[in-house]
Amino acid sequence: VDLKECLQSAEFIGSSDGNFKILEDGSVYTTSALSLSEKKTFTILLKDIQEQVEKKIHVSLVEEEQKTPKTRHARDTVLKRTKRRWGPIPSVMIENSLGPFPLQIQQVQSDTAQNYTIYYSASGPGIDQDPKGLFYIERETGNIFATRAVDREQYPSFQIICFATTPDGYSPEVPLVHTIRIEDDNDNAPYFTQDLFEFCVPENSKPGVVVGKVIAEDRDEPYTLHTTLKYRIVSQNPPITPAFSLHGDTGVISVLLPQLDRELVSIYTLLIEVRDMAGQPFGLCTTGTAVIKIEDTNDNAPSFKQIQYETRVEENRVSVEILRVSVTDLDELGSPGSVAVYEILRGNDDQAFEITTDKNTNEGILCVVKGLDYETAKQRVLVIGVNNEAPYLLAPHSQQLSQSTCSVTVHVLDVDEGPVFKPCLLRLDVKECEDIGTAIGRFVAEDPETGNSEGIRYRIPPGQCNWINIDDKSGEVRTVRVLDRDIGEMRRGQCNVTVLAIDRNGKTGTGTIQVCIVPGNKNFPRITQTDYIMCRDRKPICLTAQDGDEAPYSTPFVYRITDRNLASMWKIDRHNDNSVYLSPKGDIPFGIYDIPVSVMDNGGKIGENTVRVNLCDCVTPTECDGRTRQLSGGNVTLGLWAILAMILGSLLLLLILITICGCCGSGVMHRQVTDDCANHNLIISNTEAPGEEVMDHNIIPLQNTCDQGGYGVKTGEQQTFEMVKGRGHTLESVKGGGHQTLGSVKEAGGQPVMDTCRYSYSEWHNFTHPRLGEKVHLCRQDEEQKHSEDYLLSYNYEGKGSLAGSVGCCSDQHEEEALDFLDQLEPKFRTLAETCIKR
């Protein structure tokens, strides 16, 4: 296989199948006996380690066609014996050997051949070089010799391919692969990978904090003493207490000194030695340099260079620098740990001062941002503190530091000032529609030096709102116009007027008067609609009033009928804050009514209104034609149709009365007694079981009429209960069985009783009790005259120990006042009870 054509710089040649070996010249050999009964494939791998290039060559082996062997007889079979092949052990050659040369390395022998030749290859970085002439072999003896010394770093090992041939050039044996390994000699000193190592570590770092790592390498054979390295610090600059430690095997640098202070030493320079042979004295060594920079932390607080300052400033000066203060800080200049931040701690309650930092000089600049008043305070004392931008980090084993402060005394210089209005803005509220010349306030100024208003004159510059003027001596403010919010420029309701105050020296001060028009009660409430037509349904009229004023001089309105006579016929009902309902009190005559109505607003102003109501005999207002008649009072009239309706109504009433009287005197009304009086009739009772007749004054008496179901008649102090006869079988018609009829009961009293279509409760009870007992007795027997299980039982007790009381609310009722259950009747029963009440 032509390997150079595929990858000329191949440093590694291998096979994917261990049964095949590829030499540097492209020869392919088998390493063991193979059977090619199946197709064999493998891949030749070529690698360039430095360039990281890899290529593959795929090889397929095909079995050659074999000729048909001749049939052999048993006697033709000959067993041959083969001598075992000799495999020499790898040879070793010392790197940089001193000779003498040529130096014998190894000897190879063959039993069948006399001539020996070699092909050799080297594995290593120099594989692309031609090592011919480095080794040779004697053709007759098979001794292998080296012609010169070998560098292991260039040729770590060699593979010698030995060929044994007969004089005619035939090779009866497989070539022999012989390996020659170059034994390493410690001929290379270790070296650092960098010329200078640079590291950083914050100050005040704790011991053991890793700073960095130095790295060294050795070209000798790896994993031997020749490449086992040891590190150590040779020296430290500055030569003070050692601040760092170095791990001998790994080269890691760590903090050793308990306290690194950047302000004392900012940079350390270490001279580091690396030695092979595990640091033995006879090992080769090299030195390198490591620079360690100490990073700054804010472990030093700033402090003022002075603790007291004095300065001066004129009063009323604004945005002027009055003082610069400076501090000292040992931290790194320009870092957040050294940049000063100033603040005013005391004496600046009115925020008249401000202090900032000059980024270039780190000084504090004190300025006045609000004018000072000499008359108020002749001097001010400020306390200023300072900090850094970065938070303060306390160094190990150090005490907490307090904030540095200084005091500044500011002397205020007096300056002749103009008058000052107090307050500078005066708000004056003026009621609407005030008279011209009304005094609405006083606006005066004071001289700051004297503290009084003597000699100060006032005036209003032209071109402003002309609602007011001011007295030039007293400062009294008066109106010059009637202020009405409904007129022109006054619709805004507010204007600002600038006033000048001038002292004897001509100094001027300014102030502002804000005039605001307050809404007044200038409008009377009035009813929006005053003419109405009211038909026979007499539906109330809604009266609504309006007032042009604003709150609180508008709603709610109070309505009142001012005419006493009309107030007795008409009434007013409140609807809401500005509306009421007008309606007649009774059945007043039809006609036109002029009703005087007064409306009073919330401010007390009263508006008089006249509401005309045409009370017309109509269904809809459009039917009213306006024809009326004069009332007895002189102001109310009635129409023709109203008079005619009154006459016809009177005639109809007379006819009804005559008819009623005729019916009452036509004779005695006969009543036919028909069915059992108990059928379809209402029985009033307050007992649930047979017993004595109960006469209770709490029983509601019924009206005395035969048309109702049942009623009670009270005679003297005794009240009896009677029942109207109904249709069906009468009590008198019930015969037989030996039972007592109601008729016989009535005659038992000794005197005949006229049939009045009613029976007393006692009569009814004496008649029904024996018959009801017989029926109950029969119901308790079956066909065999035995007591049946299903029959009517009367009971009002559920058994011993039962938590429930009487079954019904009225059972066994013996109390005088136990009719509370009547208060919980349902609507239908309540209606029935109301019909029974004697009104």
Order of alpha helices (4+ residues) and beta strands (2+ residues): alpha-beta-beta-beta-beta-beta-beta-beta-beta-beta-beta-beta-beta-beta-beta-beta-beta-beta-beta-beta-beta-beta-beta-beta-beta-beta-beta-beta-beta-beta-beta-beta-beta-beta-beta-beta-beta-beta-beta-beta-beta-beta-beta-beta-alpha-beta-beta-beta-beta-alpha-beta-beta-alpha-beta-alpha-alpha
